[in-house]
Amino acid sequence: MAETKVGDERQPSDQQDHHDRQKTATSEISNMEEELKTKSDLIKKHEKLIQGWGKELSCQLDKCVTEVERV
């Protein structure tokens, strides 16, 4: 009679497929989270740039208004 060791048993195909799908999904989620972080950081940088441009345009507008008032 052959002895069966714990862990030597093969998983049925259904369980293996489920395990493979779970690993794939976990990997995809990890990749999506990293992509989300990267894009969120990029959006923050762009927001800062846009705010800076808004300040510059506001200053330019003030200068133009002041110059027009002189005339």
Predicted model as a PDB file, atoms N, CA, C, CB and O in Angstrom, pLDDT in the B-factor column:
MODEL        1                                                                  
ATOM      1  N   MET A   1       0.837  -1.163   0.000  1.00 47.00           N  
ATOM      2  CA  MET A   1       0.000   0.000   0.000  1.00 47.00           C  
ATOM      3  C   MET A   1       0.892   1.240   0.000  1.00 47.00           C  
ATOM      4  CB  MET A   1      -0.958  -0.010   1.209  1.00 47.00           C  
ATOM      5  O   MET A   1       1.808   1.339   0.816  1.00 47.00           O  
ATOM      6  N   ALA A   2       0.634   2.196  -0.914  1.00 49.00           N  
ATOM      7  CA  ALA A   2       1.450   3.391  -1.033  1.00 49.00           C  
ATOM      8  C   ALA A   2       0.960   4.451  -0.064  1.00 49.00           C  
ATOM      9  CB  ALA A   2       1.430   3.924  -2.470  1.00 49.00           C  
ATOM     10  O   ALA A   2      -0.238   4.658   0.128  1.00 49.00           O  
ATOM     11  N   GLU A   3       1.923   5.103   0.530  1.00 51.00           N  
ATOM     12  CA  GLU A   3       1.563   6.178   1.452  1.00 51.00           C  
ATOM     13  C   GLU A   3       1.352   7.468   0.670  1.00 51.00           C  
ATOM     14  CB  GLU A   3       2.657   6.370   2.537  1.00 51.00           C  
ATOM     15  O   GLU A   3       2.055   7.745  -0.301  1.00 51.00           O  
ATOM     16  N   THR A   4       0.382   8.241   1.105  1.00 51.00           N  
ATOM     17  CA  THR A   4       0.108   9.527   0.480  1.00 51.00           C  
ATOM     18  C   THR A   4       0.560  10.611   1.432  1.00 51.00           C  
ATOM     19  CB  THR A   4      -1.401   9.684   0.122  1.00 51.00           C  
ATOM     20  O   THR A   4       0.116  10.676   2.578  1.00 51.00           O  
ATOM     21  N   LYS A   5       1.453  11.467   0.943  1.00 53.00           N  
ATOM     22  CA  LYS A   5       1.931  12.579   1.759  1.00 53.00           C  
ATOM     23  C   LYS A   5       1.025  13.784   1.549  1.00 53.00           C  
ATOM     24  CB  LYS A   5       3.401  12.932   1.412  1.00 53.00           C  
ATOM     25  O   LYS A   5       0.456  13.982   0.476  1.00 53.00           O  
ATOM     26  N   VAL A   6       0.912  14.568   2.588  1.00 53.00           N  
ATOM     27  CA  VAL A   6       0.114  15.786   2.493  1.00 53.00           C  
ATOM     28  C   VAL A   6       0.804  16.724   1.517  1.00 53.00           C  
ATOM     29  CB  VAL A   6      -0.072  16.462   3.893  1.00 53.00           C  
ATOM     30  O   VAL A   6       2.009  16.953   1.620  1.00 53.00           O  
ATOM     31  N   GLY A   7       0.046  17.269   0.569  1.00 52.00           N  
ATOM     32  CA  GLY A   7       0.605  18.190  -0.412  1.00 52.00           C  
ATOM     33  C   GLY A   7       1.006  17.486  -1.695  1.00 52.00           C  
ATOM     34  O   GLY A   7       1.284  18.149  -2.694  1.00 52.00           O  
ATOM     35  N   ASP A   8       1.044  16.146  -1.693  1.00 50.00           N  
ATOM     36  CA  ASP A   8       1.391  15.400  -2.904  1.00 50.00           C  
ATOM     37  C   ASP A   8       0.191  15.248  -3.823  1.00 50.00           C  
ATOM     38  CB  ASP A   8       1.944  14.025  -2.543  1.00 50.00           C  
ATOM     39  O   ASP A   8       0.344  14.951  -5.008  1.00 50.00           O  
ATOM     40  N   GLU A   9      -0.988  15.450  -3.285  1.00 57.00           N  
ATOM     41  CA  GLU A   9      -2.198  15.254  -4.066  1.00 57.00           C  
ATOM     42  C   GLU A   9      -2.324  16.360  -5.098  1.00 57.00           C  
ATOM     43  CB  GLU A   9      -3.439  15.215  -3.157  1.00 57.00           C  
ATOM     44  O   GLU A   9      -2.072  17.529  -4.805  1.00 57.00           O  
ATOM     45  N   ARG A  10      -2.710  15.988  -6.289  1.00 55.00           N  
ATOM     46  CA  ARG A  10      -2.925  16.980  -7.343  1.00 55.00           C  
ATOM     47  C   ARG A  10      -4.307  17.582  -7.194  1.00 55.00           C  
ATOM     48  CB  ARG A  10      -2.755  16.349  -8.747  1.00 55.00           C  
ATOM     49  O   ARG A  10      -5.274  16.911  -6.833  1.00 55.00           O  
ATOM     50  N   GLN A  11      -4.367  18.884  -7.488  1.00 55.00           N  
ATOM     51  CA  GLN A  11      -5.666  19.552  -7.414  1.00 55.00           C  
ATOM     52  C   GLN A  11      -6.446  19.210  -8.672  1.00 55.00           C  
ATOM     53  CB  GLN A  11      -5.507  21.101  -7.253  1.00 55.00           C  
ATOM     54  O   GLN A  11      -5.868  19.103  -9.753  1.00 55.00           O  
ATOM     55  N   PRO A  12      -7.734  19.043  -8.539  1.00 67.00           N  
ATOM     56  CA  PRO A  12      -8.543  18.844  -9.744  1.00 67.00           C  
ATOM     57  C   PRO A  12      -8.421  20.056 -10.648  1.00 67.00           C  
ATOM     58  CB  PRO A  12     -10.023  18.588  -9.382  1.00 67.00           C  
ATOM     59  O   PRO A  12      -8.084  21.152 -10.200  1.00 67.00           O  
ATOM     60  N   SER A  13      -8.695  19.849 -11.904  1.00 83.00           N  
ATOM     61  CA  SER A  13      -8.536  20.891 -12.911  1.00 83.00           C  
ATOM     62  C   SER A  13      -9.316  22.158 -12.562  1.00 83.00           C  
ATOM     63  CB  SER A  13      -8.980  20.373 -14.264  1.00 83.00           C  
ATOM     64  O   SER A  13      -8.829  23.268 -12.776  1.00 83.00           O  
ATOM     65  N   ASP A  14     -10.523  21.994 -12.027  1.00 87.00           N  
ATOM     66  CA  ASP A  14     -11.342  23.163 -11.670  1.00 87.00           C  
ATOM     67  C   ASP A  14     -10.629  24.039 -10.648  1.00 87.00           C  
ATOM     68  CB  ASP A  14     -12.708  22.718 -11.117  1.00 87.00           C  
ATOM     69  O   ASP A  14     -10.594  25.262 -10.783  1.00 87.00           O  
ATOM     70  N   GLN A  15     -10.071  23.414  -9.640  1.00 89.00           N  
ATOM     71  CA  GLN A  15      -9.383  24.170  -8.593  1.00 89.00           C  
ATOM     72  C   GLN A  15      -8.130  24.836  -9.147  1.00 89.00           C  
ATOM     73  CB  GLN A  15      -9.019  23.254  -7.414  1.00 89.00           C  
ATOM     74  O   GLN A  15      -7.820  25.971  -8.783  1.00 89.00           O  
ATOM     75  N   GLN A  16      -7.414  24.149 -10.015  1.00 90.00           N  
ATOM     76  CA  GLN A  16      -6.195  24.717 -10.607  1.00 90.00           C  
ATOM     77  C   GLN A  16      -6.549  25.914 -11.485  1.00 90.00           C  
ATOM     78  CB  GLN A  16      -5.434  23.648 -11.436  1.00 90.00           C  
ATOM     79  O   GLN A  16      -5.873  26.942 -11.447  1.00 90.00           O  
ATOM     80  N   ASP A  17      -7.620  25.772 -12.279  1.00 91.00           N  
ATOM     81  CA  ASP A  17      -8.065  26.888 -13.119  1.00 91.00           C  
ATOM     82  C   ASP A  17      -8.456  28.089 -12.261  1.00 91.00           C  
ATOM     83  CB  ASP A  17      -9.252  26.457 -14.003  1.00 91.00           C  
ATOM     84  O   ASP A  17      -8.110  29.228 -12.576  1.00 91.00           O  
ATOM     85  N   HIS A  18      -9.174  27.825 -11.185  1.00 91.00           N  
ATOM     86  CA  HIS A  18      -9.572  28.902 -10.267  1.00 91.00           C  
ATOM     87  C   HIS A  18      -8.337  29.569  -9.676  1.00 91.00           C  
ATOM     88  CB  HIS A  18     -10.480  28.355  -9.135  1.00 91.00           C  
ATOM     89  O   HIS A  18      -8.269  30.795  -9.592  1.00 91.00           O  
ATOM     90  N   HIS A  19      -7.375  28.773  -9.273  1.00 93.00           N  
ATOM     91  CA  HIS A  19      -6.142  29.302  -8.695  1.00 93.00           C  
ATOM     92  C   HIS A  19      -5.388  30.156  -9.718  1.00 93.00           C  
ATOM     93  CB  HIS A  19      -5.246  28.152  -8.194  1.00 93.00           C  
ATOM     94  O   HIS A  19      -4.885  31.230  -9.387  1.00 93.00           O  
ATOM     95  N   ASP A  20      -5.314  29.679 -10.948  1.00 94.00           N  
ATOM     96  CA  ASP A  20      -4.627  30.424 -12.009  1.00 94.00           C  
ATOM     97  C   ASP A  20      -5.340  31.742 -12.301  1.00 94.00           C  
ATOM     98  CB  ASP A  20      -4.541  29.578 -13.291  1.00 94.00           C  
ATOM     99  O   ASP A  20      -4.695  32.777 -12.470  1.00 94.00           O  
ATOM    100  N   ARG A  21      -6.672  31.700 -12.360  1.00 95.00           N  
ATOM    101  CA  ARG A  21      -7.437  32.931 -12.608  1.00 95.00           C  
ATOM    102  C   ARG A  21      -7.254  33.915 -11.466  1.00 95.00           C  
ATOM    103  CB  ARG A  21      -8.932  32.616 -12.797  1.00 95.00           C  
ATOM    104  O   ARG A  21      -7.163  35.123 -11.683  1.00 95.00           O  
ATOM    105  N   GLN A  22      -7.201  33.393 -10.249  1.00 95.00           N  
ATOM    106  CA  GLN A  22      -7.009  34.259  -9.087  1.00 95.00           C  
ATOM    107  C   GLN A  22      -5.638  34.922  -9.138  1.00 95.00           C  
ATOM    108  CB  GLN A  22      -7.166  33.457  -7.781  1.00 95.00           C  
ATOM    109  O   GLN A  22      -5.521  36.116  -8.862  1.00 95.00           O  
ATOM    110  N   LYS A  23      -4.601  34.168  -9.487  1.00 96.00           N  
ATOM    111  CA  LYS A  23      -3.256  34.743  -9.591  1.00 96.00           C  
ATOM    112  C   LYS A  23      -3.208  35.802 -10.685  1.00 96.00           C  
ATOM    113  CB  LYS A  23      -2.214  33.642  -9.871  1.00 96.00           C  
ATOM    114  O   LYS A  23      -2.604  36.859 -10.508  1.00 96.00           O  
ATOM    115  N   THR A  24      -3.844  35.515 -11.813  1.00 96.00           N  
ATOM    116  CA  THR A  24      -3.862  36.460 -12.924  1.00 96.00           C  
ATOM    117  C   THR A  24      -4.594  37.737 -12.517  1.00 96.00           C  
ATOM    118  CB  THR A  24      -4.527  35.830 -14.164  1.00 96.00           C  
ATOM    119  O   THR A  24      -4.121  38.842 -12.782  1.00 96.00           O  
ATOM    120  N   ALA A  25      -5.746  37.578 -11.873  1.00 97.00           N  
ATOM    121  CA  ALA A  25      -6.517  38.739 -11.442  1.00 97.00           C  
ATOM    122  C   ALA A  25      -5.741  39.573 -10.430  1.00 97.00           C  
ATOM    123  CB  ALA A  25      -7.850  38.298 -10.843  1.00 97.00           C  
ATOM    124  O   ALA A  25      -5.746  40.802 -10.499  1.00 97.00           O  
ATOM    125  N   THR A  26      -5.078  38.912  -9.499  1.00 97.00           N  
ATOM    126  CA  THR A  26      -4.281  39.619  -8.499  1.00 97.00           C  
ATOM    127  C   THR A  26      -3.158  40.409  -9.163  1.00 97.00           C  
ATOM    128  CB  THR A  26      -3.700  38.630  -7.476  1.00 97.00           C  
ATOM    129  O   THR A  26      -2.881  41.550  -8.791  1.00 97.00           O  
ATOM    130  N   SER A  27      -2.525  39.794 -10.140  1.00 97.00           N  
ATOM    131  CA  SER A  27      -1.446  40.464 -10.874  1.00 97.00           C  
ATOM    132  C   SER A  27      -1.983  41.666 -11.649  1.00 97.00           C  
ATOM    133  CB  SER A  27      -0.755  39.478 -11.836  1.00 97.00           C  
ATOM    134  O   SER A  27      -1.371  42.735 -11.646  1.00 97.00           O  
ATOM    135  N   GLU A  28      -3.119  41.490 -12.309  1.00 98.00           N  
ATOM    136  CA  GLU A  28      -3.715  42.583 -13.075  1.00 98.00           C  
ATOM    137  C   GLU A  28      -4.121  43.739 -12.155  1.00 98.00           C  
ATOM    138  CB  GLU A  28      -4.936  42.078 -13.866  1.00 98.00           C  
ATOM    139  O   GLU A  28      -3.925  44.906 -12.495  1.00 98.00           O  
ATOM    140  N   ILE A  29      -4.683  43.415 -10.999  1.00 98.00           N  
ATOM    141  CA  ILE A  29      -5.073  44.449 -10.038  1.00 98.00           C  
ATOM    142  C   ILE A  29      -3.846  45.219  -9.573  1.00 98.00           C  
ATOM    143  CB  ILE A  29      -5.808  43.828  -8.830  1.00 98.00           C  
ATOM    144  O   ILE A  29      -3.877  46.445  -9.464  1.00 98.00           O  
ATOM    145  N   SER A  30      -2.774  44.501  -9.302  1.00 98.00           N  
ATOM    146  CA  SER A  30      -1.530  45.148  -8.867  1.00 98.00           C  
ATOM    147  C   SER A  30      -1.017  46.098  -9.951  1.00 98.00           C  
ATOM    148  CB  SER A  30      -0.452  44.087  -8.528  1.00 98.00           C  
ATOM    149  O   SER A  30      -0.595  47.217  -9.656  1.00 98.00           O  
ATOM    150  N   ASN A  31      -1.056  45.647 -11.200  1.00 98.00           N  
ATOM    151  CA  ASN A  31      -0.613  46.493 -12.313  1.00 98.00           C  
ATOM    152  C   ASN A  31      -1.501  47.724 -12.458  1.00 98.00           C  
ATOM    153  CB  ASN A  31      -0.608  45.695 -13.622  1.00 98.00           C  
ATOM    154  O   ASN A  31      -1.006  48.825 -12.704  1.00 98.00           O  
ATOM    155  N   MET A  32      -2.814  47.540 -12.305  1.00 98.00           N  
ATOM    156  CA  MET A  32      -3.743  48.665 -12.417  1.00 98.00           C  
ATOM    157  C   MET A  32      -3.535  49.661 -11.285  1.00 98.00           C  
ATOM    158  CB  MET A  32      -5.190  48.167 -12.417  1.00 98.00           C  
ATOM    159  O   MET A  32      -3.612  50.870 -11.505  1.00 98.00           O  
ATOM    160  N   GLU A  33      -3.275  49.173 -10.082  1.00 98.00           N  
ATOM    161  CA  GLU A  33      -3.032  50.072  -8.951  1.00 98.00           C  
ATOM    162  C   GLU A  33      -1.773  50.893  -9.184  1.00 98.00           C  
ATOM    163  CB  GLU A  33      -2.910  49.275  -7.640  1.00 98.00           C  
ATOM    164  O   GLU A  33      -1.743  52.083  -8.867  1.00 98.00           O  
ATOM    165  N   GLU A  34      -0.737  50.276  -9.732  1.00 98.00           N  
ATOM    166  CA  GLU A  34       0.501  51.000 -10.026  1.00 98.00           C  
ATOM    167  C   GLU A  34       0.258  52.048 -11.106  1.00 98.00           C  
ATOM    168  CB  GLU A  34       1.612  50.025 -10.468  1.00 98.00           C  
ATOM    169  O   GLU A  34       0.752  53.171 -11.011  1.00 98.00           O  
ATOM    170  N   GLU A  35      -0.506  51.678 -12.133  1.00 98.00           N  
ATOM    171  CA  GLU A  35      -0.833  52.616 -13.205  1.00 98.00           C  
ATOM    172  C   GLU A  35      -1.666  53.779 -12.664  1.00 98.00           C  
ATOM    173  CB  GLU A  35      -1.591  51.898 -14.339  1.00 98.00           C  
ATOM    174  O   GLU A  35      -1.445  54.928 -13.048  1.00 98.00           O  
ATOM    175  N   LEU A  36      -2.605  53.494 -11.788  1.00 98.00           N  
ATOM    176  CA  LEU A  36      -3.426  54.535 -11.168  1.00 98.00           C  
ATOM    177  C   LEU A  36      -2.569  55.495 -10.361  1.00 98.00           C  
ATOM    178  CB  LEU A  36      -4.497  53.911 -10.272  1.00 98.00           C  
ATOM    179  O   LEU A  36      -2.767  56.709 -10.425  1.00 98.00           O  
ATOM    180  N   LYS A  37      -1.619  54.962  -9.604  1.00 98.00           N  
ATOM    181  CA  LYS A  37      -0.722  55.807  -8.812  1.00 98.00           C  
ATOM    182  C   LYS A  37       0.095  56.717  -9.727  1.00 98.00           C  
ATOM    183  CB  LYS A  37       0.216  54.941  -7.940  1.00 98.00           C  
ATOM    184  O   LYS A  37       0.227  57.913  -9.467  1.00 98.00           O  
ATOM    185  N   THR A  38       0.638  56.145 -10.792  1.00 98.00           N  
ATOM    186  CA  THR A  38       1.438  56.919 -11.741  1.00 98.00           C  
ATOM    187  C   THR A  38       0.613  58.033 -12.364  1.00 98.00           C  
ATOM    188  CB  THR A  38       2.005  56.010 -12.835  1.00 98.00           C  
ATOM    189  O   THR A  38       1.068  59.174 -12.455  1.00 98.00           O  
ATOM    190  N   LYS A  39      -0.596  57.705 -12.792  1.00 98.00           N  
ATOM    191  CA  LYS A  39      -1.444  58.706 -13.437  1.00 98.00           C  
ATOM    192  C   LYS A  39      -1.924  59.752 -12.440  1.00 98.00           C  
ATOM    193  CB  LYS A  39      -2.640  58.037 -14.106  1.00 98.00           C  
ATOM    194  O   LYS A  39      -2.047  60.925 -12.793  1.00 98.00           O  
ATOM    195  N   SER A  40      -2.198  59.350 -11.206  1.00 98.00           N  
ATOM    196  CA  SER A  40      -2.605  60.313 -10.180  1.00 98.00           C  
ATOM    197  C   SER A  40      -1.483  61.305  -9.910  1.00 98.00           C  
ATOM    198  CB  SER A  40      -3.002  59.588  -8.878  1.00 98.00           C  
ATOM    199  O   SER A  40      -1.730  62.503  -9.768  1.00 98.00           O  
ATOM    200  N   ASP A  41      -0.250  60.808  -9.838  1.00 98.00           N  
ATOM    201  CA  ASP A  41       0.896  61.700  -9.635  1.00 98.00           C  
ATOM    202  C   ASP A  41       1.040  62.670 -10.800  1.00 98.00           C  
ATOM    203  CB  ASP A  41       2.189  60.887  -9.463  1.00 98.00           C  
ATOM    204  O   ASP A  41       1.319  63.852 -10.597  1.00 98.00           O  
ATOM    205  N   LEU A  42       0.853  62.178 -12.011  1.00 98.00           N  
ATOM    206  CA  LEU A  42       0.955  63.024 -13.199  1.00 98.00           C  
ATOM    207  C   LEU A  42      -0.137  64.096 -13.189  1.00 98.00           C  
ATOM    208  CB  LEU A  42       0.856  62.169 -14.482  1.00 98.00           C  
ATOM    209  O   LEU A  42       0.118  65.246 -13.546  1.00 98.00           O  
ATOM    210  N   ILE A  43      -1.338  63.727 -12.786  1.00 98.00           N  
ATOM    211  CA  ILE A  43      -2.443  64.690 -12.710  1.00 98.00           C  
ATOM    212  C   ILE A  43      -2.117  65.776 -11.691  1.00 98.00           C  
ATOM    213  CB  ILE A  43      -3.770  63.978 -12.337  1.00 98.00           C  
ATOM    214  O   ILE A  43      -2.379  66.952 -11.941  1.00 98.00           O  
ATOM    215  N   LYS A  44      -1.554  65.400 -10.554  1.00 98.00           N  
ATOM    216  CA  LYS A  44      -1.188  66.396  -9.535  1.00 98.00           C  
ATOM    217  C   LYS A  44      -0.160  67.380 -10.088  1.00 98.00           C  
ATOM    218  CB  LYS A  44      -0.632  65.701  -8.271  1.00 98.00           C  
ATOM    219  O   LYS A  44      -0.264  68.586  -9.863  1.00 98.00           O  
ATOM    220  N   LYS A  45       0.830  66.864 -10.810  1.00 98.00           N  
ATOM    221  CA  LYS A  45       1.843  67.742 -11.402  1.00 98.00           C  
ATOM    222  C   LYS A  45       1.201  68.698 -12.403  1.00 98.00           C  
ATOM    223  CB  LYS A  45       2.947  66.910 -12.089  1.00 98.00           C  
ATOM    224  O   LYS A  45       1.524  69.886 -12.430  1.00 98.00           O  
ATOM    225  N   HIS A  46       0.289  68.177 -13.227  1.00 98.00           N  
ATOM    226  CA  HIS A  46      -0.374  69.023 -14.219  1.00 98.00           C  
ATOM    227  C   HIS A  46      -1.249  70.074 -13.555  1.00 98.00           C  
ATOM    228  CB  HIS A  46      -1.213  68.174 -15.166  1.00 98.00           C  
ATOM    229  O   HIS A  46      -1.319  71.210 -14.023  1.00 98.00           O  
ATOM    230  N   GLU A  47      -1.919  69.702 -12.464  1.00 98.00           N  
ATOM    231  CA  GLU A  47      -2.741  70.679 -11.746  1.00 98.00           C  
ATOM    232  C   GLU A  47      -1.882  71.815 -11.216  1.00 98.00           C  
ATOM    233  CB  GLU A  47      -3.499  70.005 -10.590  1.00 98.00           C  
ATOM    234  O   GLU A  47      -2.280  72.978 -11.285  1.00 98.00           O  
ATOM    235  N   LYS A  48      -0.698  71.487 -10.683  1.00 97.00           N  
ATOM    236  CA  LYS A  48       0.206  72.535 -10.186  1.00 97.00           C  
ATOM    237  C   LYS A  48       0.659  73.445 -11.317  1.00 97.00           C  
ATOM    238  CB  LYS A  48       1.428  71.911  -9.496  1.00 97.00           C  
ATOM    239  O   LYS A  48       0.726  74.663 -11.148  1.00 97.00           O  
ATOM    240  N   LEU A  49       0.973  72.855 -12.477  1.00 98.00           N  
ATOM    241  CA  LEU A  49       1.373  73.658 -13.633  1.00 98.00           C  
ATOM    242  C   LEU A  49       0.252  74.603 -14.045  1.00 98.00           C  
ATOM    243  CB  LEU A  49       1.762  72.752 -14.811  1.00 98.00           C  
ATOM    244  O   LEU A  49       0.488  75.786 -14.289  1.00 98.00           O  
ATOM    245  N   ILE A  50      -0.952  74.085 -14.120  1.00 98.00           N  
ATOM    246  CA  ILE A  50      -2.101  74.895 -14.536  1.00 98.00           C  
ATOM    247  C   ILE A  50      -2.343  76.027 -13.547  1.00 98.00           C  
ATOM    248  CB  ILE A  50      -3.364  74.021 -14.663  1.00 98.00           C  
ATOM    249  O   ILE A  50      -2.636  77.151 -13.956  1.00 98.00           O  
ATOM    250  N   GLN A  51      -2.225  75.746 -12.249  1.00 97.00           N  
ATOM    251  CA  GLN A  51      -2.388  76.800 -11.249  1.00 97.00           C  
ATOM    252  C   GLN A  51      -1.324  77.875 -11.425  1.00 97.00           C  
ATOM    253  CB  GLN A  51      -2.320  76.214  -9.830  1.00 97.00           C  
ATOM    254  O   GLN A  51      -1.610  79.066 -11.305  1.00 97.00           O  
ATOM    255  N   GLY A  52      -0.100  77.452 -11.709  1.00 97.00           N  
ATOM    256  CA  GLY A  52       0.976  78.410 -11.943  1.00 97.00           C  
ATOM    257  C   GLY A  52       0.705  79.272 -13.153  1.00 97.00           C  
ATOM    258  O   GLY A  52       0.929  80.482 -13.126  1.00 97.00           O  
ATOM    259  N   TRP A  53       0.221  78.647 -14.223  1.00 97.00           N  
ATOM    260  CA  TRP A  53      -0.114  79.414 -15.427  1.00 97.00           C  
ATOM    261  C   TRP A  53      -1.237  80.397 -15.143  1.00 97.00           C  
ATOM    262  CB  TRP A  53      -0.512  78.475 -16.574  1.00 97.00           C  
ATOM    263  O   TRP A  53      -1.229  81.522 -15.644  1.00 97.00           O  
ATOM    264  N   GLY A  54      -2.206  79.968 -14.338  1.00 96.00           N  
ATOM    265  CA  GLY A  54      -3.315  80.863 -13.984  1.00 96.00           C  
ATOM    266  C   GLY A  54      -2.812  82.087 -13.247  1.00 96.00           C  
ATOM    267  O   GLY A  54      -3.269  83.200 -13.509  1.00 96.00           O  
ATOM    268  N   LYS A  55      -1.871  81.896 -12.323  1.00 96.00           N  
ATOM    269  CA  LYS A  55      -1.294  83.019 -11.588  1.00 96.00           C  
ATOM    270  C   LYS A  55      -0.546  83.954 -12.530  1.00 96.00           C  
ATOM    271  CB  LYS A  55      -0.355  82.515 -10.484  1.00 96.00           C  
ATOM    272  O   LYS A  55      -0.660  85.176 -12.430  1.00 96.00           O  
ATOM    273  N   GLU A  56       0.228  83.361 -13.453  1.00 97.00           N  
ATOM    274  CA  GLU A  56       0.971  84.179 -14.409  1.00 97.00           C  
ATOM    275  C   GLU A  56       0.024  84.996 -15.281  1.00 97.00           C  
ATOM    276  CB  GLU A  56       1.866  83.298 -15.285  1.00 97.00           C  
ATOM    277  O   GLU A  56       0.256  86.181 -15.523  1.00 97.00           O  
ATOM    278  N   LEU A  57      -1.047  84.353 -15.752  1.00 96.00           N  
ATOM    279  CA  LEU A  57      -2.008  85.059 -16.600  1.00 96.00           C  
ATOM    280  C   LEU A  57      -2.715  86.166 -15.824  1.00 96.00           C  
ATOM    281  CB  LEU A  57      -3.036  84.079 -17.172  1.00 96.00           C  
ATOM    282  O   LEU A  57      -2.989  87.237 -16.366  1.00 96.00           O  
ATOM    283  N   SER A  58      -3.005  85.903 -14.568  1.00 96.00           N  
ATOM    284  CA  SER A  58      -3.647  86.917 -13.731  1.00 96.00           C  
ATOM    285  C   SER A  58      -2.730  88.129 -13.576  1.00 96.00           C  
ATOM    286  CB  SER A  58      -4.008  86.333 -12.344  1.00 96.00           C  
ATOM    287  O   SER A  58      -3.185  89.270 -13.654  1.00 96.00           O  
ATOM    288  N   CYS A  59      -1.455  87.882 -13.359  1.00 96.00           N  
ATOM    289  CA  CYS A  59      -0.492  88.989 -13.236  1.00 96.00           C  
ATOM    290  C   CYS A  59      -0.402  89.775 -14.543  1.00 96.00           C  
ATOM    291  CB  CYS A  59       0.904  88.453 -12.841  1.00 96.00           C  
ATOM    292  O   CYS A  59      -0.372  91.006 -14.536  1.00 96.00           O  
ATOM    293  N   GLN A  60      -0.358  89.051 -15.665  1.00 96.00           N  
ATOM    294  CA  GLN A  60      -0.292  89.718 -16.966  1.00 96.00           C  
ATOM    295  C   GLN A  60      -1.547  90.557 -17.204  1.00 96.00           C  
ATOM    296  CB  GLN A  60      -0.120  88.683 -18.097  1.00 96.00           C  
ATOM    297  O   GLN A  60      -1.473  91.670 -17.724  1.00 96.00           O  
ATOM    298  N   LEU A  61      -2.689  90.013 -16.819  1.00 96.00           N  
ATOM    299  CA  LEU A  61      -3.942  90.748 -16.985  1.00 96.00           C  
ATOM    300  C   LEU A  61      -3.930  92.019 -16.142  1.00 96.00           C  
ATOM    301  CB  LEU A  61      -5.144  89.866 -16.601  1.00 96.00           C  
ATOM    302  O   LEU A  61      -4.335  93.082 -16.612  1.00 96.00           O  
ATOM    303  N   ASP A  62      -3.471  91.910 -14.911  1.00 95.00           N  
ATOM    304  CA  ASP A  62      -3.391  93.088 -14.045  1.00 95.00           C  
ATOM    305  C   ASP A  62      -2.494  94.155 -14.667  1.00 95.00           C  
ATOM    306  CB  ASP A  62      -2.865  92.699 -12.651  1.00 95.00           C  
ATOM    307  O   ASP A  62      -2.820  95.341 -14.632  1.00 95.00           O  
ATOM    308  N   LYS A  63      -1.373  93.736 -15.231  1.00 94.00           N  
ATOM    309  CA  LYS A  63      -0.462  94.696 -15.873  1.00 94.00           C  
ATOM    310  C   LYS A  63      -1.138  95.350 -17.061  1.00 94.00           C  
ATOM    311  CB  LYS A  63       0.840  94.004 -16.319  1.00 94.00           C  
ATOM    312  O   LYS A  63      -1.007  96.557 -17.266  1.00 94.00           O  
ATOM    313  N   CYS A  64      -1.857  94.566 -17.845  1.00 95.00           N  
ATOM    314  CA  CYS A  64      -2.539  95.127 -19.023  1.00 95.00           C  
ATOM    315  C   CYS A  64      -3.631  96.103 -18.603  1.00 95.00           C  
ATOM    316  CB  CYS A  64      -3.143  94.001 -19.888  1.00 95.00           C  
ATOM    317  O   CYS A  64      -3.779  97.166 -19.205  1.00 95.00           O  
ATOM    318  N   VAL A  65      -4.388  95.749 -17.584  1.00 94.00           N  
ATOM    319  CA  VAL A  65      -5.458  96.637 -17.099  1.00 94.00           C  
ATOM    320  C   VAL A  65      -4.864  97.932 -16.581  1.00 94.00           C  
ATOM    321  CB  VAL A  65      -6.288  95.950 -15.987  1.00 94.00           C  
ATOM    322  O   VAL A  65      -5.390  99.012 -16.852  1.00 94.00           O  
ATOM    323  N   THR A  66      -3.769  97.832 -15.837  1.00 94.00           N  
ATOM    324  CA  THR A  66      -3.100  99.027 -15.302  1.00 94.00           C  
ATOM    325  C   THR A  66      -2.629  99.919 -16.454  1.00 94.00           C  
ATOM    326  CB  THR A  66      -1.894  98.628 -14.394  1.00 94.00           C  
ATOM    327  O   THR A  66      -2.773 101.141 -16.402  1.00 94.00           O  
ATOM    328  N   GLU A  67      -2.072  99.305 -17.481  1.00 92.00           N  
ATOM    329  CA  GLU A  67      -1.578 100.081 -18.627  1.00 92.00           C  
ATOM    330  C   GLU A  67      -2.727 100.737 -19.376  1.00 92.00           C  
ATOM    331  CB  GLU A  67      -0.776  99.185 -19.582  1.00 92.00           C  
ATOM    332  O   GLU A  67      -2.608 101.887 -19.798  1.00 92.00           O  
ATOM    333  N   VAL A  68      -3.823 100.036 -19.545  1.00 92.00           N  
ATOM    334  CA  VAL A  68      -4.997 100.601 -20.236  1.00 92.00           C  
ATOM    335  C   VAL A  68      -5.565 101.762 -19.432  1.00 92.00           C  
ATOM    336  CB  VAL A  68      -6.088  99.517 -20.457  1.00 92.00           C  
ATOM    337  O   VAL A  68      -5.998 102.759 -20.009  1.00 92.00           O  
ATOM    338  N   GLU A  69      -5.570 101.646 -18.110  1.00 91.00           N  
ATOM    339  CA  GLU A  69      -6.088 102.723 -17.261  1.00 91.00           C  
ATOM    340  C   GLU A  69      -5.243 103.983 -17.373  1.00 91.00           C  
ATOM    341  CB  GLU A  69      -6.145 102.269 -15.807  1.00 91.00           C  
ATOM    342  O   GLU A  69      -5.749 105.095 -17.222  1.00 91.00           O  
ATOM    343  N   ARG A  70      -3.974 103.807 -17.634  1.00 89.00           N  
ATOM    344  CA  ARG A  70      -3.083 104.961 -17.801  1.00 89.00           C  
ATOM    345  C   ARG A  70      -3.424 105.739 -19.073  1.00 89.00           C  
ATOM    346  CB  ARG A  70      -1.614 104.501 -17.842  1.00 89.00           C  
ATOM    347  O   ARG A  70      -3.284 106.960 -19.142  1.00 89.00           O  
ATOM    348  N   VAL A  71      -3.869 104.996 -20.055  1.00 82.00           N  
ATOM    349  CA  VAL A  71      -4.125 105.613 -21.371  1.00 82.00           C  
ATOM    350  C   VAL A  71      -5.447 106.294 -21.431  1.00 82.00           C  
ATOM    351  CB  VAL A  71      -4.056 104.589 -22.459  1.00 82.00           C  
ATOM    352  O   VAL A  71      -5.805 106.857 -22.466  1.00 82.00           O  
TER     353      VAL A  71                                                      
ENDMDL                                                                          
END                                                                             
